[in-house]
Amino acid sequence: MKFPETDIVTDIRFAVETTELATALGVCRPLLDEFGAVAVEIERANPESPRTGFLASLFFTCSVAEGETIEQAMRRAVRPAIVKYRLNDENLEIHGDPDRRGFASLRFQKLKVDGYVLFRVVAERGGQETRAPTSVARADSTPREETDIIARVHLRLPVADLNTALDRCLPLVASIGASVIQIVSSRPAGLPEEFCEVALLSATPAIDGEAAEPGLRRVATKLAGQLGLDPDAFEIRGTGDVLIGAIENATWNSGAEQPVEALYVRVDDDPLYQD
């Protein structure tokens, strides 16, 4: 699924300084409704980065109006954030050519508001894939190792509301120790069916002396048991240093209690990452 090319996608990003996912969600949930968000990403911060707690990105869209340039649409798209946070619209900077994948960003000092710290507002033209690779920290906030095994679980939930989708996937987040939650609603794509694409990512330490393929199989087998997937369907893709383990659900059903589409595992990187 992709964001429509006729839309402008605005991303507001902020940090919630807490170790508790429930607290971070408590900050995010009302903002999803307030901005009419169509996608959200919530991730545990890298313990070696300057930011602590959780980072969240909320995405909302607007269509380019007839007779409106892309730059004008970008300026209109960020207006809700400017109004809410009392930012200066004169500080909107256009980077590159808006008609050729350029983007707009608001320049401001990080802003403490209502239990979170806002530090980015960006608008760009649609057309990008809604599922994108990301960095993944460990759920216990201990430093990552290059040998960690990154798991990506894909679900498709038969609801288009982000808060409802969050409610549906939280038990699974706790079960598998996910440290990244990505949810995208189908609504902006204008599809006849309403649903949310969900990706849950986690990082698992390797066992000393364990080779890559056995490690991938070990993690995938454990997760398959929690996800209701068939561990015998596990297969290795790729060669050399880039191996990806996969279990794809041939009997996927969006109405199931845990409608899992697929599980992918890779050493060190998000399995979606392209070298």
N, C-alpha and C positions, 0 to 999 in steps of 0.2 A: 504494500500500500504506500502511496505517496501523497504528500500535501499537494493540492492543486496548484499548477503553475500560475493560475489567475489570482491566487491569494498571496497576501503578505503574511508571513509568520513572525510574530513577536515573541521573544524569549526574555523573561525576567528571571534572574538567577539570584539566589540569596542563601545565606548560611544560618542554620539554627544551632546554637551552641548548647547541645545536649547530647548525652550518651543514650537517651531513650528514644526509640523509634516512635513510640506513641506520642511523645511531646512534639517531635518534628511533624508528625501527621496532624496534630492539633493545630499547628500553625498553618499548614498547607491547605487543609480542607476548606476553610471559608474563602481562601483566595481563589481556589478553583472555581467556586460559584461566582465570586465577585467579578472576576475577569472573563468568565465564560470560557475557561480553558478547555482546549481540545486534546491536550497531551500534558503529561507530567513525568519528570524523572526525579527520583529521590535516591540519594546515594550517601553511604557512610564516607566521611572524609578520610583521605589518606593520612595516617597518623604522622607521617614525615613531612606533610605540607603545612603551610602557615595557618590554614583554616582548620577548625576543629568541629566535632559534632557531625551534623548532616548538611549536605548541600542539596538544594532543590532548584529545578528549572520548571517554570510553568510556561506553556505555549498557548497563545491564542491567535486567531486569524481574522483577517478582513479581506474582502474581495476588492480588487482594483476597480474603481468606478469608471464608467464610460467617460472618455475624454480626459481622464486623469493620468498623469505620468507616474512611472514607478516611484520616483523620488517623492512626489506628492502623496502617493499612497503610503509610503513608508512613514512620512511625517504624521499622517493621520493615524497610522497603525499604533504608534507609540503614545498617542495622546492619552489613553486611559492611565498609563503608568505615570506620565507627566502630571496629570491632574491629581492622582492619588498621593503621589510622593512629593508634590510641589517642586518638581524639577523645572529647569529652565529650558524651554524648547529651542532657545538659541544655541544651546550646547549640543544639538544633534549634529553628528559628523557623518558625512557620506564617504564611504571607502570604496574606491573603484567606480566602475560604471554600473549603476543600478540595473540597467537593462542586460548586463552581462555578468550576472552573479555577484555584483557588488552588494554591499550591505550598509546599514545605518546603525550607529551606536550613540547612546547618550553619554556624555562625559560628565561625571559627578564624583564627589567623594563618597566612599561607602557610607551608607545611611542606616542607622539603627532605628528600627520601627517595630513596635508591638511584638517583641520577643524574637526578632530575626534581624539580620544585617543584609540589606540589599546592596549588591555590588555590580550588577550588570543589567542593562536593558539594550537589546539588539533586535533589529528587524531585518528580514531578508525575504527575497522572493521564494515562493513555494516551488515544488518540483522535486525536492529531496526525498529520499526514502525515509519512512517514519521509524524504521528500525535501524539504529546506528550503533557502531561499536563504542565502547566507553571503557574507562579505567575502573578497576574493581579492587576494593580493599577487603581485608578480612573482617568478618562479622565481629570478632573480638577486639578489633582495633590494634592488634599486634602488627609489627612491620611485615610487609610482604617479602617473599623471596622469589627469585626468578624461576624456581622450580615449582611454585604453586600451580595447582590445577584450577583453571577457571571454567566454571560451568554456566551455561546459558540455557534457561528453560523458556520455551515459548508456549503461551496459552492464547486461546481466543474465547473470550467470554461473551455470552449473548446479551450484553447490556452496553449501552453507549455512554452512560453517565460515569464520569471518572471516579466520583466518590463511591458509587455502588460497586464499581470494579475493584476499588481498593478493599472494600469490605469483603468481597468474594475471595481475593487472593491473599489476604493477610495470614490466615492459618497456614498456608503453604510457605509464605515468607519465613514464618517462625520455624516451620518443620525442617526446611532445607538450609536455614541460616543464610538467607539471601542478604546481601549488603547493597544491592542496587535494585530498584523497582522502576521499570519503564512502562507507562500505560498510554496508549493512543486511541482516541475515539475514531470511529469510522465516519462520524457526521460530516466533517469538512470535505471528505472525498465524494460525498453525494451518492453513496452506494445504496441500493434498495434494501439491503440488510443492515440492521444496526448491531454493532458489536464493538468490543475493545480488544485491540492487540495488547498483550502483556508479555513482558520479558523480565525474568528474575535472574539475577546473576550472583554468583558466590565464588569465593576463593578458598580452596582446601590445601593445606600444606602437604607436600610430598613426603613419603617415607624415605629415610636415608637409604641410599643405594638402590632405590627403585628406578627402573628404566621408564621411559616415557609411556610406551604403550601399555604395560601393566598398570601404571598409575592411572591412566585415562580410563581403563576398563574398571579398575577398583572404584573410582569415584562415580562413574556412570552406573555401575551395578547398584551401588548404595542408593543413589538418587532414584533409579528406576523403581526400586522397592517402595519409595515414598510417594512416587508420582503415579503408580499404577501402570508403568510401562513394562514391556517384556525385555528383560536383560539379554535374552538370547538374540534380540534384534540388533545388538550393538555391532557397529562396523567401524573400521578405521579408514579415513580418507586422507589423501595427501601422501607425501613422501619426504624423506630426509628429515630436516629439522622442523618441518611444519606438518604435524599430524593432528587431525581433528577426529575425535570419536563422536559418533552420532547414533541416536536411537530416534527414529521417526515413527510416529503413531499411525499405522495404517488404518486403524479403526477409530480415528479421532471423531469425537462427537461433542459439539458445542454445548449440548444440554447435560453433559455428564457433570458430576460433582466437581471433578478436577479435569477440565477439558484441555488436556496437554497435547499440543501439536508435535513438539519435538524437544529433544535434549541434545545439546552439543557440549563437548569438553575439549579443552586445549591447554597445553602448558604455557603459563606466563601471560598470555594475551586473551582478550575476548575472542571467542571463535569467529565472530563476524569480521575481525580486523583483517584487512588485506595488506600483505607484506609488499 
